[in-house]
Amino acid sequence: MDYTHKFDGRAADYAAARPSYAEGLFDCLFERYGLAAGIPVADVGAGTGLFTEQLLKRGCIVYAVEPNEDMRHEAESRLSMYGGFISIAGDAARTGLADHSVHMVTAAQAFHWFDGEAFRRECGRILVRDGKAVIVYNRNGCSPLQDEMVAVAKRFCQDFVGGSGGVKENDVRIADFFCGRYETLRFINDREESEQIFVRRALSASYAPTESVIQKKYVDAVRDVFWRYCKAGKVLVRRTTWAYIGKID
């Protein structure tokens, strides 16, 4: 699947408004799965570097692999101050990394864009022996607020297939990628959002309309949802960080 241009023009909104991932996940990766400062990681489909930065803050060396030029340049402008940050123009099937060069491969909010079998082969090539792959998703929880946002997306966004690119909690695509051998982790990751963040996050979605008239109607509908649920100028978005971890044989 060619997803290279899905995020053209969305990088600024994505970097400003998308949530980070639960810190508990990173605690777990370091305490249970062998991550440590100085260890090389490939973050594939890195986008603007949200997951990348959380790894960098803990001292990892991160190869941020991203095919979209806008997203990659946004990451470079945000993360160039980290000595362990290495930006690569590549994709899930062709990372450009050397054989057996990283201890972990991560894909945060990106796996649904990949050819799963091609990504699996590439992970097998670049991972060291006993290295692990980690697929990560922030998923919004069930709530009246979320139900209304889904209704707005269905009304105005012709490419909308569901949150997380339509990947479900126990999706067969994830099971197939790991050949059924993986662990699932979950961490609460709720966040309060202002109107500006709420709207910009909606505009950062790959399916958000870009045609001006439809986009205005979409934004107006998103704002209407916000103001019906906000308290003291913010809404609480219920969210869980899900992670799927396994070896690639």
C-alpha positions as CSV (number, residue, x, y, z in Angstrom):
1,M,0.0,0.0,0.0
2,D,1.4,3.4,-1.0
3,Y,0.6,5.7,2.0
4,T,3.4,8.1,1.2
5,H,1.2,11.1,0.5
6,K,-1.6,10.5,2.9
7,F,-0.2,13.1,5.3
8,D,0.9,15.8,2.9
9,G,0.2,19.2,4.4
10,R,-0.8,17.7,7.8
11,A,2.6,17.6,9.6
12,A,2.2,20.8,11.6
13,D,-1.2,19.8,13.0
14,Y,0.0,16.3,13.6
15,A,3.0,17.4,15.6
16,A,1.1,20.0,17.6
17,A,-2.1,18.0,18.4
18,R,-1.5,14.3,18.4
19,P,-1.1,12.8,21.9
20,S,2.1,11.2,23.1
21,Y,2.1,7.6,24.2
22,A,1.7,6.3,27.8
23,E,5.0,6.6,29.8
24,G,4.1,3.3,31.4
25,L,4.8,1.6,28.1
26,F,8.3,2.9,28.0
27,D,8.9,1.9,31.6
28,C,7.9,-1.6,30.6
29,L,10.1,-1.7,27.5
30,F,13.1,-0.7,29.6
31,E,12.3,-2.9,32.6
32,R,11.0,-6.1,30.8
33,Y,12.1,-6.0,27.2
34,G,15.8,-5.0,27.3
35,L,15.7,-1.4,26.1
36,A,18.4,0.8,27.6
37,A,20.2,4.1,26.9
38,G,22.4,3.7,23.9
39,I,20.5,0.8,22.3
40,P,19.6,1.3,18.6
41,V,15.9,1.2,17.7
42,A,14.2,1.6,14.3
43,D,11.0,3.6,14.5
44,V,9.3,2.8,11.3
45,G,6.5,5.1,10.0
46,A,7.9,7.6,12.5
47,G,5.9,10.5,11.2
48,T,6.7,13.7,13.0
49,G,8.6,11.8,15.6
50,L,6.2,11.6,18.6
51,F,7.1,8.0,19.6
52,T,10.7,8.7,18.4
53,E,11.1,11.6,20.9
54,Q,9.9,9.5,23.8
55,L,12.6,7.0,23.0
56,L,15.2,9.7,22.5
57,K,14.4,11.2,25.9
58,R,15.4,7.9,27.5
59,G,18.7,7.8,25.7
60,C,18.0,5.4,22.8
61,I,19.6,5.8,19.4
62,V,16.6,6.0,17.1
63,Y,16.5,5.6,13.3
64,A,13.3,7.4,12.4
65,V,12.2,5.9,9.1
66,E,9.5,7.9,7.3
67,P,8.6,8.1,3.6
68,N,6.5,11.3,3.7
69,E,8.7,14.4,3.2
70,D,6.5,16.8,5.1
71,M,6.3,14.6,8.2
72,R,10.0,13.7,8.0
73,H,11.1,17.4,7.8
74,E,8.8,18.2,10.8
75,A,10.5,15.5,12.8
76,E,13.9,16.8,11.8
77,S,13.1,20.3,12.8
78,R,11.8,19.1,16.2
79,L,14.4,16.5,17.1
80,S,17.7,17.5,15.6
81,M,18.9,18.6,19.1
82,Y,19.0,14.9,20.2
83,G,22.4,13.3,19.5
84,G,20.7,9.9,19.0
85,F,18.3,11.0,16.3
86,I,18.9,9.7,12.8
87,S,16.3,10.6,10.1
88,I,15.9,8.2,7.2
89,A,13.8,8.5,4.0
90,G,12.5,5.0,3.8
91,D,9.4,2.8,4.4
92,A,8.3,-0.4,6.1
93,A,9.6,-2.6,3.3
94,R,12.8,-0.7,2.6
95,T,14.2,1.0,5.7
96,G,17.7,1.4,4.3
97,L,19.2,0.0,7.5
98,A,22.0,-2.5,7.7
99,D,21.4,-6.2,8.4
100,H,21.0,-7.0,12.1
101,S,21.6,-3.4,13.2
102,V,18.8,-2.7,15.7
103,H,17.6,-4.3,18.9
104,M,14.0,-3.2,18.5
105,V,11.7,-2.1,15.7
106,T,8.7,0.0,16.6
107,A,5.7,1.1,14.6
108,A,3.4,3.6,16.4
109,Q,0.1,4.5,14.8
110,A,1.4,3.3,11.5
111,F,1.1,-0.5,11.1
112,H,-2.2,-0.3,9.1
113,W,-0.4,1.5,6.3
114,F,2.2,-1.3,5.8
115,D,2.3,-4.5,3.8
116,G,2.5,-6.8,6.8
117,E,4.5,-9.5,5.1
118,A,7.0,-7.1,3.6
119,F,7.4,-5.4,7.0
120,R,7.9,-8.7,8.7
121,R,10.7,-9.6,6.3
122,E,12.3,-6.3,6.8
123,C,12.1,-6.6,10.6
124,G,13.7,-10.0,10.3
125,R,16.5,-8.6,8.3
126,I,17.4,-5.5,10.4
127,L,16.8,-7.0,13.9
128,V,19.6,-8.6,15.9
129,R,19.0,-12.2,17.1
130,D,16.2,-12.2,19.7
131,G,15.3,-8.6,18.9
132,K,11.7,-7.6,19.1
133,A,9.1,-5.8,17.1
134,V,6.6,-3.5,18.8
135,I,3.3,-2.3,17.2
136,V,1.7,0.5,19.1
137,Y,-1.7,2.3,18.9
138,N,-3.3,5.1,20.9
139,R,-7.0,4.2,20.8
140,N,-9.8,6.5,22.0
141,G,-12.1,4.9,24.5
142,C,-15.8,4.4,24.2
143,S,-17.8,7.4,25.2
144,P,-20.6,9.7,23.9
145,L,-17.9,12.2,22.8
146,Q,-16.1,9.5,20.8
147,D,-19.4,8.3,19.3
148,E,-20.2,11.8,18.0
149,M,-16.7,12.2,16.6
150,V,-17.1,8.9,14.7
151,A,-20.4,10.2,13.3
152,V,-18.8,13.4,12.2
153,A,-16.0,11.5,10.4
154,K,-18.5,9.2,8.7
155,R,-20.4,12.3,7.5
156,F,-17.6,14.3,6.1
157,C,-14.6,12.0,5.5
158,Q,-15.0,9.6,2.6
159,D,-11.8,7.7,3.5
160,F,-12.7,7.1,7.1
161,V,-12.6,3.4,8.0
162,G,-12.5,3.7,11.8
163,G,-10.0,4.8,14.4
164,S,-6.4,3.4,14.2
165,G,-6.9,2.9,10.5
166,G,-9.5,0.2,11.3
167,V,-7.1,-2.0,13.2
168,K,-9.0,-3.6,16.1
169,E,-7.8,-4.5,19.5
170,N,-7.3,-8.2,18.5
171,D,-6.8,-7.7,14.8
172,V,-5.9,-10.7,12.7
173,R,-3.3,-8.6,10.8
174,I,-1.4,-8.2,14.1
175,A,-1.7,-11.9,14.9
176,D,-0.5,-12.8,11.4
177,F,2.4,-10.5,11.6
178,F,3.6,-12.2,14.8
179,C,2.5,-15.7,13.7
180,G,0.3,-15.7,16.7
181,R,3.2,-15.3,19.2
182,Y,3.1,-12.0,20.9
183,E,2.2,-10.2,24.2
184,T,-0.4,-7.4,24.5
185,L,0.1,-4.5,26.9
186,R,-2.4,-1.7,27.7
187,F,-1.8,1.6,29.5
188,I,-4.3,4.4,30.3
189,N,-3.4,7.6,28.4
190,D,-6.3,10.0,29.0
191,R,-5.7,13.7,28.1
192,E,-7.6,17.0,28.5
193,E,-7.7,18.9,25.2
194,S,-8.4,22.6,24.5
195,E,-10.6,23.5,21.5
196,Q,-7.5,24.3,19.4
197,I,-5.9,20.9,20.1
198,F,-9.2,19.1,19.6
199,V,-9.7,20.7,16.2
200,R,-6.1,20.4,15.1
201,R,-6.0,16.7,16.1
202,A,-9.1,16.1,13.9
203,L,-7.5,17.9,11.0
204,S,-4.3,15.8,11.4
205,A,-6.1,12.6,10.5
206,S,-5.2,11.1,7.1
207,Y,-8.9,11.0,6.2
208,A,-9.7,14.6,7.1
209,P,-11.1,16.6,4.1
210,T,-8.9,19.1,2.4
211,E,-11.4,20.7,0.0
212,S,-12.1,24.1,1.6
213,V,-15.9,24.0,1.7
214,I,-16.1,20.5,3.1
215,Q,-13.2,21.1,5.5
216,K,-15.0,24.2,6.9
217,K,-18.2,22.1,7.5
218,Y,-16.1,19.4,9.1
219,V,-14.3,21.8,11.4
220,D,-17.6,23.4,12.4
221,A,-19.0,20.0,13.3
222,V,-15.9,19.1,15.3
223,R,-16.2,22.4,17.2
224,D,-19.8,21.8,17.9
225,V,-19.0,18.5,19.5
226,F,-16.2,20.1,21.5
227,W,-18.5,22.8,23.0
228,R,-21.2,20.4,23.9
229,Y,-18.8,18.3,26.0
230,C,-16.3,20.7,27.3
231,K,-15.9,21.8,30.9
232,A,-13.9,24.9,31.8
233,G,-12.8,25.1,28.2
234,K,-11.5,21.6,27.9
235,V,-12.7,18.1,27.0
236,L,-11.4,14.9,28.6
237,V,-10.5,12.4,25.9
238,R,-10.4,8.8,27.2
239,R,-7.6,7.0,25.5
240,T,-5.5,3.8,26.0
241,T,-2.1,3.0,24.6
242,W,-2.0,-0.6,23.3
243,A,1.3,-2.4,22.5
244,Y,1.9,-5.7,20.8
245,I,5.3,-7.2,21.3
246,G,7.0,-10.2,19.9
247,K,10.0,-11.8,18.2
248,I,10.3,-12.1,14.5
249,D,11.6,-15.6,13.7
